[in-house]
Amino acid sequence: MDFPDDCWELIFNSLDDDRLFEFPSLVCPRFLSITNRLRRSLTITNQVVHSLHTLLRRFQNLKEIEIRNFRGDLDSLLFEISQFNLDLKSIDFSKHKRFPYLGLRELGPKMRNLRVLNCSKVGFLQDSDVITIGFAFPFLEELDISYPNYSDTYFPDGHSSSRCLAECHVTDDGIIDLSLKLTNLRKIILSGNRYITDKSFASLLVNCLLLEEIGVRDCDFITQRGIGTALLLCPNLSSISLNRVAVPCIDALLENSFAYAKSLLELDLSHSSANDNLLWGLAKACLPLKKLSFCGCRSISYAGTSFILYKYRFLAHLDLEGVRFLSDEILLELSMFLQSLTFINLNFCSNLTNLSFFTITRNCPLLTDIRMKRISLGTDDLPTDFAVNDKVKSLALAANTNLSDECLKKMAVTCPNLQVLDVSHCPGISDEGISEVLRSCREIRYLEINRCMGISNFIIDFQLPCLEVLRAQGPVINDGVLAVLAERSPGLLHLDLESCVSVTTTGIKKIVESCRKLREINLKWCNNVSLDTIAWMVVSRPSLRRIVPPRDIVDSEIRRNFFFRHGCFVDDSGRKPYNP
């Protein structure tokens, strides 16, 4: 206990997540005080509002606040936050039904160091709301106002949406006013605001000289000329995300403008009409590109793609989802240019087979994340020679209906340091395949085997100390498997057993008793689990924070508050558990 506080702070800061402070905080009052000071983020939900005053007083060094699943008065909530002497850097109240106009006006003068604001998917966002943001937070650097939600039938004040919709959207007037106020803006996401035009782009370019990142997916009136002008006149632009732009064709201005975007690191042309002419122009521009996405681009060919990959051999992130011309032979040739790649997305490239997987793991030595959902894994013979790639950490292989145990075993041997595996909806995988994967990859911390109908009772006769998340929806898990997991995987944090009809109260009790860190469990439609077990779980396992019961259970506010006083939200709405 003579160890200085500064040293303890360094130790606790090495933890990956603020939530892990909970365990050392229980050791002694001194550790509680230290972890309180170190806490930087807080998620506010409908269930914690009654204790918000205590939380804000306890965590005085908060930098980030996320308001999630809150159904109360958002203005009042922000007003309460403003009463504390916090120095916030980031606020996120995305997906709320109403923009908190009054709350932000109150919060703004007291949060002069706020730099990041996320109000994406907020209901009925309009120009007056955007103007409020500029007025309240003049030093903002990152702003997300993407995809405002206009789908409700009525506004919060009771007016019909069909009558008021014409007045309730973001237009050029709002963005122009915003650009005049937020001159320090570095990142803005405007995606889904369908009424803004190139005038908004022009105002941002003229007034926000530090702008580095722009997102304009699904902005119907942003034209190729507007995007080309941005590339020409914005020397600091490092990232631009487009979507369905340049339909039906690419014009010369956009093709030639890439040569001027000398700071561009990330380019997303998903679902656009990008063609080989654009790819050749982009390749000749010699940009410092690290991230490139051609997801759903149907007009590009092998010739254009190979030329651009030849020119940009230092790419780290490549998204080719749904690119139709890809085959095993073509990917073999392209992989020769991808020595620096760490992420590749090949989802829905239906012509790719086992050979493509073993090709990229052999030829791309730095790959850490591979996504090959819904392709043709398992439809050809397995190679006799393959190279071990110990860099691969994540494999997403869901919906490969022909994926077999033998193929999965060889993949596991190829990627021995695997940490994340998703093989959901792969009916060809059995207990034997999953058991061998877990035996070969002892570092797996996230396993998703939803609806794998060939799995019923996999056997584990070894320890899995790293396994933290198991998602096994459908008739995949039974009490026998739970008993083994309770013994072999004591570090489980999240367990999703939705529709596991063979699971009973006996199996659940073994898991709850053995997994002392368990935070969330989904038992939706596990009808053989007694509802009386829920109260026992809440009281017996203090680490539990969220339970989805087999069916409706919380029939009174008194009972709900009883569960919550023990630190657990019993969510009888049936939503799925948090996916880390």
N, C-alpha and C positions, 0 to 999 in steps of 0.2 A: 504493500500500500504506500510505500515511499516513492513509488514510480511517479514522475511529474505528470500533471494533467496534459501538458503538451504532447508527451509521448503516447499517452492513452488516446488522445485525439487522432494522432497519426495511425494508430492501430485500428481504431473504429472506422476511420475514413477509408480504410482499405476494403471494407465490406462493400459488396456490389450494390446494395439496395438499402435505402433508409429504413425499410421495414425490418431489416435484420437488427436494427438497434434495440428492438424490443427485448431480445434475449439478454444482452449485457445490462440493460437498464434494470433488470430484476435482481441483479447480484447485490447491489448496495446503493445507498443514497448518492454516493459520489459518482458512480457510473451513470445513475439516472440523470444527474445534473449535467454531466459531460455530454451524454447522448442528446439531451434536450437542446443543448447549445449547437450541436452538429446537425440537427434536423434541418433540411433545406427545402423539402417539398411536403405538401399536404393535399390530400384529396378530400373534398367536402361532398358528402352525399346527404340525401334526405334524412338518413338515420342519425347523423352526427350533429345536426343543427342545434339540438337542445344543449349540447356540450361544447359548442363552438367557442364561446367566450373562454372557457377553461383551456381549450387547446391552443388558441391564439396567445393566451397569456403564458402558456407553458413553452411553446416553441417561438421564441422571440427573434430568431435569426432566419426565419423562412424567406426563401427567394422565389419559390414557385407555388402557385395555388391552382388546382384543377377542381372545377365544380361539375360534378357528374351525377346524373340521375336525381336531380333536385327538382321537386315539384312545387316548391313554395314561392314566395315573393323574392325574386332575384335582386330587385332594387334594395330591399331591406337587408338582404344578406351582404351585399357589397357595402352598404352603409355601415353595417356592424364591423366589417373588416377594416374600413377606413378609420375606425376609432382607435385602432392599435398602432403603435409606432413601428410599423413594419417597413422594411426597405425591399419591396418586391421587385423582381426582374421580369416575371412572367405570370400571366393570368390566362386560364383556359376555361371558357364557359360555352364551348361548342355544343350543338344539338339542343339548345334550349328553345322553347316555344316563342319567347319574346325577348327582344333586345332590351337590356336594362339601361335605358336612357338616363334616368335620374341617378341611379347608383353609380354609373361611370362618371357623371359630372361631379359627384361628391368625392369619388375616389381619386380622380385625376390630380388635383392640387396636392394631395398628400403622398402620391406615388410618382415623384418626378423622375425616378430612376427606372421606371418600368420600360422595358425594351421589347418585350414579346407579348402580343395579344392574339389569341386564337378565338374567333367567334364564328367559325365555320358552321354551316348547317343550322344557323339560327333562323327562327321563324320570321318571315315577312320583313327581312332586312330592306331598308330603304335609304334614300339619300340623306335624310335628316339624321339617321343613325351613324352613317359614315362620317358626316360632318362632326357629330359629337365626338367620335374617336379622335379626329384631328385636333379638336379643341381641348379635349381632356388630357391627351398624351402627346404633346408636341415633340418629344424626344424618342418616340417609338422607332425601332429599327426593323422589326419583323411583324407583319400583319397578315392574318389569314381570314378572309371574308368569303371563302369559297362556298359554293352550292347552298345558297340560302333556301330555306324550305317554305314553299308557297302551297303546299299540298292540303293543308287543313281547310275545312269547309268554312270556318268562321275565324275572324280575328279575335284576339283576346278581349276587345271591347264589345264584341257581339255583332259587328258588321259582317255582312256576307262577303266572302272572298271574291265571288264573281263580280260584285259591284266595285270593289276597292282595288282589285288586282292591278289595274292600270296605273294606280298611284303608288303601289307598294313594291318597288324594286329599285335596285341600284342602277343609276344612269351615269352618263358622262359628267353631268353636273356635280354629282357627289364625288366622283374620283378626281375631278379637276380641283375642287375645293380641298380635298384631302391632300393632294400633291403639293399644294401651296403651303400647307401647315406642317407636313411631315418631311422636311427637307433632309433628315438624316436616315430616311428609309433605305434599307439594304435588301429587304426581301418582301415581296407582296404576292399573295396567291389570290387571283381573281376568278379562278375556274368556276364555271356554272352560273356566272352573272351574264345572262343572255342579252341584256339590253345595252351593254357598253360597247363602244366602237373604237376605231383607231384614234379618235380624239383623246380618249383616256390614256392610251399608250403614249401619245405625243406629250401630254401634260406631265406624265411621270418622267419621261426622258428629259424634259426641259428643267423640271423643278427638283427632281431627286437624283442628283448627280452621283450619289454613292451607290445607286441601285445595282445589285449583283444577281438577284434571282427573281424571276417572274414566272408565274403559273397562269396560263390562260386556256386550260382545257375547257371544251364545251362553251366557248364564248362565240356565239353565232356570227356576230358582226365584227369580230377581229379578223382583218384580211391579211393576205400575204404581204401587201404593201406595208401594213402597220408593223408586222413582224420583221420584215426586211429592214424597215427604218430603225427599229429598235436595235437590230444587230449592227447596223451602220453607225449609229450615233451613241451607243452606250458602251464605252470602252471597258467599263468594269464588269460587264455582264458575264457571270460565270456559269449560270444555269438557267435554262428556259425549258418549260414543259408545255407542249402543244398537244392537241388532240383533234383528229378529224379536220385538220387545217388543209388548205389547198385542195379542196374537192371542187371540180373533178381533176384538176391538173396543177402542176407547179409552174409558176411563171419565172421569167429570167431574173427579175429583181431579187426574189428570195434565194434563187440559186447562187447569185453572185455576192449576196450580202454576207455569207459566212466567211468570206476572206477577210472581213474587217473585224470579226468578233475574236480578237486575239487573246482574250481572257477566258474563252468558253471552255469549261470543264465538263459540264453535263448537258446533254441534249436528248430530249424525249420527243420523238416524232410519231408516237403511237397512233395507229388507225388513221394515218394521213395518206395522202397520195404521193408520198415520197417515191421518186423513181431513180433510175440509174444516173440520169443527168445530175440530179441533186447530189447523189452520193459521190460522183466524180468531182463535182465542185467542192464538196465538203472535204474530200480527201486531199485535194490540191491546196486547200486553205492552210494546211499544216497547223492545226489548232492543238492546244494542250489537253485534248479530250481524255477524260478518265471514265466517263459513264455515257453509254449510248443505248437508246431503246428504239427498236423498230417493231414493237409489238403490234401484230395485226396489219402490218404494211403489206399489201398484196401486189404492189406495183414494182417492188424491187426484185432483182434477179441475182443469180449466183455471181455473174460478172461484176456487177456493181458492189455487192457485199464483199466479195473477196478483195476487190481493189481497196475499199476503205479500211478493211481489217489489215491488209498488208501495210497500209500507210500508218495506221494507229495501233502498232503492236504493243503499246504501253497501256491499252485499255484495261481497267480493273473490273468494270461492270458492263455486262452485255445482255440485253433482253431481246430475244428473237421469238417470243411466244407467238405461236400460230403462223409462223412464216412457212408458206406451203412448199417451197422448192427444196427445203432441207431434206437430205437423205443421209444414210450412214456414210456413203462415199464422199459426199460434199462436206459433211462435218469433219471427216478425217482430214481433208485438205485445208479447211478453214482453221482447224485446231493448231496447225503449224504456226499461225500468226498470233496465237493467244497465250503466249508464255507468261504474261503478267496478270492474267485474268484471275480474280478472286470470287466472282459471282457470275453465274450464267443461268438464264431462264429459257428452257426449251419446252415449256408446257404446250400441249395441243399440237405439237409437231408430229403428226400421226405416222410419218414414214420412218421415224427413228426407232431403232431396236436396241438390244443388248450391246451390240457392237459400238454404238455411239457412246454409251455410258463408259465402257472400258477404254474407249479412245480418248475422251476428254480427261479422264482421271490419269491416264498415262502421259498425255501431251501437254496438259495444263498443270504444272506442278504446284502452283500457288492457290488453286481453287479451294475455297472453304465452304461455299454454298452452291448446291446444284438442285435445280428444279426441273423435274421431268414428269409432270402429272399428265395423265391421259395421253400417253404415246403408245408405242407397241413393244414395250419391254416384255420379254418372255416368248416372243414369236420366232426366235431363231436360236441356233445352237450357241452354247457358251464358249468363249475363247479358251484355248488351253494355256495360253500365256497371258499374264496381265501384270501390271506394275502396282505396287502398294503406294497409295497416296495418303500420307499421314497428316496432311493439311486439311482434308475435308472434314467439316464439323457438322454440316446440315444436309440432309437428303429429303426432298419432297417427291414422293413417288406414288401419290394417291391415284386411284381410278385406273390403274393398269391391270385390266381384268385377266391378263395372261401371265402376270408375274408369279413365278413359282418359288418354292422353297429353295431349290438348288441355285437359282439365280440370285435370290436374296442373300443366301449364305456367301456366295462368292463376292457379292458387293460388300458385305460386312468385312470379309477378309481384306478386300481392297482398301477399305476406309476404316482402319482399326481404331482411330481416335474420334469416331462419330459421337456427337452429342445430341443431335436432334434428328428424329426419324418419323416421317409420316407415310404410312402405307395404308391409309384408310381406303375402304371400298376396293380392296384387292382380294377377291374371293379365292384365288389360288394359293394363298398363304395359309399354312396350318400351324399347329402348336410347335411342331418340330422346327419350322423356319424361324419363328420368333425366339424360341429358346436358344438356337444357335447364334442368332444375331446378338442377343444379350450376353452370350458367353464370349463372343469375339470382341464386342465393343463395350467394355466395362465402364466407359465414361459417359454413356447415354444418360442424359438428364431429362429429356422430353421425348415421349413415345406416344404416337397417335395410331391406334388400330381400330378406329370406328368402323363398324359394319363389315368387319372381316369375318365372313360367315364360316370360314374354315378353321377359325380359332375357337377353342372351347375350354381347354384345360392345360395350358402350357406349364411345363415343369421347370423350376429354377432351383438348382442345387448349389448355388454359389451366391455370394453377396453382391448387391447392387447399391452401393452406398451413395452413388451420384444421382440416382433416379429421383426427380423432383415432381415431374408432371406425367400423369398417365391418363390418356383419353381413350376410353374403350366403350363407346356407345354401341348399343345393340346387344344381342345375346352372346357376348364375347367372354365375359368374366363370371365365375361362380364362386361359391364360398371357399372351395379348395384353393383356387388361385389367390383369393384375398388372404387366406391364412399364410400362404407362402410369401406373398408380398409383405405382409406384416412382419415376418421374420427377416426377410432378405433386404427390404428397402425401407429402413426406418426413417429415412430423410424425406419421404413423400410430403409435398406441399399442396398439390392440387390433384384431385381424383375425380374424373368424370365417368360415371357409371350409368348414364341415362339409358333406360330401356333394358338394363341387364336383369331380366326377369328371374334368373336363377340365383341372384344374390338375396340373402336373407338377413335378418337381424343378427344372427350369429356371426356371419362374415364381417359385417360392418363393425360390430363390437371389437373384433380382433384387430381391425385396422386402426380404429380410434384409440384403443389401448396401447398399441405398439408405436404408432407414428406420432411422436410427441411434437412435431413441427407442423402437422397438418393444418392448413389454413382454409381450404375450400373443398367442398365435396358436393357433387351433383347426383342426387338419387331420384331424379324425375322418372316416373313410371316404373320404379323398382317396387312393385306392389307387394312383394313378400317381405318388405322391411316395415316393421311396425311403426306407426306414427308416434307411439310412446317413446320410441328410441331417440327421437330428436331432442327432447328435453334432456335425456341422459347424456347425449353427445355434447350438448352445449355446456353442461356442468362438468363433465368428466375431462374434456380436452380444452383447456383455456386458450390454446393457440388458434382454435377455429374462429374464422372471421365471417364465413358465409356458408350456408347450407341451403341447397335446393331440395325440399322434401319430396317424397314420392307423389304426393298430391296435396291439395289445400289443407293447411293445418292451423295457421295463425288466424284465429277467428275473433280476436279481440285485441284492442290496443294495449290492454294490461299485459296480456301474454307476450305480445310483440316486444314491449318494453322490458319485460323480464328477460327475454333472450338477449336483448341488446345491452342490458346492464352487465351481462356476462361477456360482452365484447363481440357478440356474434349476430349477424343479420340472417334471419331465416327467411329466405326469399321464395315465398309461395306463388310468385308471379310466373315462375318456370323459366326464367332466362338462364342462358348457359353460363357456366363459370368463366371467370377471367382467364384469358389465354395469354400467358406471358411471352 
